[in-house]
């Protein structure tokens, strides 16, 4: 009897913790269903932009991305493109030098996007802009991208996350990567701005007020630069807007090994950010910095794949031990699936997705082992190769 009481207590504690995460996802997924109808009016001024492309071994995709961006329907004298070339081939650099851009060639011993961004800002020290845009080397955008950012900036949006979405859905891994990102877009971006909270950043498709970025990027050093930037912004109570109608097309990871390495890097960055941010939580609570408290809550939660795995496993275990205990677990699992289903956009719901879902258990197992393989990951850059069509 004493053993069952102890198990009952453990069961109740685990359920409470898991239910908090599921409830969080459910609330913001529900909020994301009705999209924001507001669009910014056309800006009266043509603002100046600098667009940075950090490119580490991105020989296959960087030229196409730059050429695509040069198709902007925006005055050419009002934006500069800067490519930070790290470990790219001479032939690639020679091709880039033929384009009307600034090419910065670097050779860091331990490469990272944070180092590339800081180097670029040092080189731009004598220039002045209104906004800075960060794109990945494989990103492409619509011709009105800068105009849309300028419209938002004139209305007071000093930090903007664009809608990053898949440009390829050619493998099961790419489909799951795209679905995962769109779930994040729904829950941590659309749902958040709909309820008055800041959007999460995503690493590319980001735009910042230039003066703020120039002053703060020096404080960023890890492989999780987007999370460090989030922390700095939210500490300073600067709102992060999300433009769901401003697409940035991103090449999705196509191979399982690359997918696992990418998730390991993100998981390491999440825990590093949590460890760094937790000491500031009491002050954030005391000063009613809701955005910062919300961000810490996000970082505390388990990744969704692990959440599905743990709740599913506990549902089965409690069914075997005491079926009455299991009822609440099965209900919680259903609510989790409901939240995820609400967060997946209709264009991704097809036969390909149904086929890709069968690989989720394997990804959950790999994600679990990633918990024990994070040592040093946040200190180095794990490259995700693009252009593997």
N, C-alpha and C positions, 0 to 999 in steps of 0.2 A: 504493500500500500504506500509506504514512504517513497519507493521508487517512482510510482505513478504520480505522486504529488509533485516530486521534483521535475519529472518530465512535463507535467501540466504547466508548471511555472515557466520552464524553458520555452515550451510551446507558446505560451501567452506573450512572453517577452519578444520572441522572434516575430510573432504575428504582428505585434504592435509596431515594431520597427519597419517591417515590410509594408504594412498597411499605410504608414506615413508616406513612403515613396510612391506607392500606387495612387494614393489620394492626391498627391502633388501632381503626378502626371495626368490624372483624370481631370482635374480642375482646369489645367492649362490647355489640354487637348480639347475639352469642351468649348473653352473660350476661343479657340482658333477656328472653329467651324465657320463662323460668319466672318468673312474677310473684311478688312478695313476698306471702306469705299472712298476715303478722302485722297485727293491728289493735289500736289502742290501747284500753285499758279506759276506761270512762266516768269522767270527772274527778269528783272529790269536791267540787270548788269551782267556782263560776261566775266565771270570770276576766273582767276588764274589757278591752274591745277598743275601738279607734278605727279606723274604716274610711275611708280616703282615696280619693276619686275625683278625680284631676287631670283637668280637662275643658277642652281647647283646641278651640274651634269645634265642640263636640259636641252641638249643639242637637237633632239628630235622634234621639239615642239615650240621653242622660244621664237624662232623667226616667224612662224605662222601666227603666233599670238600677237607679236608686235605689228606685223602687217595688217592684221585684222583691226587692231586698235587705231591704226592710222586712218581708218575709214570713218572716224568720228565726224559727224555733221556739227562741228564746233570750230570756231576760229583757230587756225593752227598756231597763231601767235599767242594764244591764251592757254596752251598746255605744252608741257615738255614730257618726254618719255625717257626714263632712265633704266637701263638694264645693268644689273650687277652680275657680271659673269664670273662664276666660281667653278674652276675645274672643267671648263668647257673647251672644246677643240679649237685649234687655230682657225680652221676653215669656218666654223660657226661664227667666231668673232669677226672674221674678215667680211662675212656676209652681213652681219649686223652693222658693221662700220659704214656700209653703203647706204644705210637707212638714215633718215633725218631724226636721229635720237642721240642721247648721250650714253656711251658705253663705258662702264667702269669695270676694269678687269682686276680681280682680286685672287689671292691664293692663300687662304687661311689654313693654318695647320689643323685646327678643329673647326670645321665650317658650321655655321648656323644662320638662320634667317635674321636673327637679332644682330649678329655681327655685320651682315650685309646691309641691313637697314641703317645701322649706326655709321657705317663707312660712307654710305650714300649721303647721309645728312651732313657729315663732315665736308664732303665735296660740294655740297650745295649751300654752304654757310653764307655765301655772299648774295644768294638769290632770295627773292620773296614771292610767296604764293599765298593764295587764300586757303586752299585745301590740298591735302596729299592723299593719293589713292594707292593702296597696296593690292597687287594682283599676283597670282601664281603664274609660273611660266607657261602653263597650258590653258590659262583662262582666256575666253573671248567674250565680248559684250556686244550689245546693240549699238547702232550708230548714234543714238540719242543719249548714251550713258552719261556723259559729262554734263549735258544740258539738264538732265533729270537731277543729278547731284547738285548742280547750281541752283535749281529751283528750291530744293529742300534746304540748302545752306542759307539762302536769302530769307527763308522763313524761320531761321533760328536753329536748324538741325546741325550741330557742330560735329557730331560723330554719327556715322551712318553705316549700317551693315546692309549690303545688297543681298538679293535672293540668289544664293549659289545653288545651281541645279545641274543635273547630269547632262553631259553632251554625248555620252555613250552608254548603251544598255546591252552590250554584246556578250556578256557572260553572266552566270549566276552570281558570282562575286560582285560584279559591277552593279547588278540589280539590287543586291542587298546593301551595298554601299550607298546607292542612290536613295533607297527607301530609308535607311538610317538617317541620312542627311535631311531628307524631307520631314521625317518625324521630329528631328531637332528643330527644323524651321517652324513647324507647327507649334510645338510645345514651348521651346525656349526663345522663340522670336515673335511669331504672330500672337500666340496666346499671351505672352508677357506684355507686349505693347498694347494689346486690347484691354488689359487690366491695369494699365498705367505704369508698368514696370519696364526697366531697360531690357533691350534685346541682348542676347549673347552674341559675342563676336565669333568668327569662324576661321580666321587666319588669312583669308583673302576676300576680295570684294568689299574691302573696308575703306572708308574715307574719314579723314580726321581734319579738324581745323589745323592748318599748318603750324601756326605759332605754338599751339599746345603740344603737337607731336614733336616738334623740334626740341622743346624743353624737357619732354618726358621720356623719349625713346632711349636716352642715355641710362635710364634706370632699369632697362630691360636687358636681360642677358641669357635667359634659359632657352631651351628648345620649345617651351610653351609660351612663346612671345605674345600670343593673342590673349591668354589668360592673365599674364602679367599686365598687359594693357588694360584689360577689364578691371583688374584690381585697382590700378591707379585712377582710372576714370570714376569708378564707383566710390572710392574713398573721397574723391573731390566732388562727389555728387553731380557728375556730368552725365546727362541722359544719353543713352545709346538708342538711336532710332533704327527702325527696320523698314526697308522698302521692298515689300513683297512683289511689287510690279516692276522691279528693276533687276532683270536676270543677269547673272554672271555664269557662263557655261564652263563647267569644270569636268575634266576627264576623271572618271571613276576608276578605282583600283580594280584590275581585272584578274589578278592571281591571288590565291589564298595566302601564300607566304607574305606578299606585299600587304595584304589586308591585315594579317595578324601583326606584322611589324608596325603598321600605322596605328592600330589600336593599342599596341604596347606603348608606343610613344605618347599617345593621347592619355592613356591611363596613368603613366608616370607623371605627365604634366599636371593632371588633375590632382593627384595626391600631393605633389610638390606645392601646388597652389593652395591646397587645403591646409597643409602644414604651415605655410607662410602666412595665410590669412586668418587662421583661427585665433591667434593672440589679439587681433583687432576686433573680434566679434563682440566682446563685452561693451566696448566703446560704441560700436555700431548700434547695438541694442539700446544703450543709454541715450544716444543722440538721435534715435529713431531713423537711422539710415537703412530704410527697408530694402533698397536695391542691393546693398552690400550683404545684408543678412540673407536675402534670397539667394545670392550668388554662393555663399558658403553652404547653404542648404543643398544647392545643386551639386556641389563638389563632394558632399558627404554621401550622396546617394550612389548606390551600386549602378554600374552600367546596365542598360536594359536587358542585354543578352544574359548577363549573370542574374538579374532579377527574375527573369523568366525561368532560368534553370533552377535557382534556389527555391522559388515558390512551387514550381512543378514537382521538384524532388520532395519537398516537405509535404506536399499534398499526398503523394504516394506513401511516404513513410508513416504519416499520421493515419492514413487509411488502414495500414497494416497493424498499427498499434491500437488505435481506438477510432473507429469510423466517425464517432460523434465529433471528435476534434477536427477531423478532416473537412467537414462541411464548410467551415469558414475559410479554409485554405483554397478549396475549389472555387468558392465564390470570389475570393481575392484574385485568383488566377484569371477568372472570366472578366473581372473588372479591369485587370491589366491589359488583356487582349482587346477589350472594348476601347480603352484609352488609345492603344496603338492603332487600332482600326480607324478611329476618328482622325488620327493625325496623319494617316497616309493619304496623299492626294489621289484623286480618281485616275489620273493618267498612268499611274504605276500599278494599278490593280488589273492584272491580266494573267494569262496562262503562264507566262515567264516567271511571274512572281510566285505563283503556286509551286512551280518546280523548284525555284531557288529556296523556298522556305524549308525544304527538306535538308538543306545544308546547315541550318541554324544550330541543331544540337552539337555538331562538330565545332562550330565557331564558339559556342558557349564553353565547351571543354577547353579549347585553345585559350579563350579569354581567361578562364579560371587559372590556367597555368601561367598566363602572363602576369598574374598577381605576384608570382614568385620570381619573375625575370625582369624586374624593373630597375635593378641596381645600376646606377650610372646612366640610364637612358636619357634622363632629362638634361644631362650635361653634354650630350653629343647629338649630332644630326643623323637621323635615320632617313635615308633617301628613298622616296617612293618613285620608281621609274615610270615615266609616261611615254606615250607614243607606241605602245606595244599592240598594234592592231594586226 
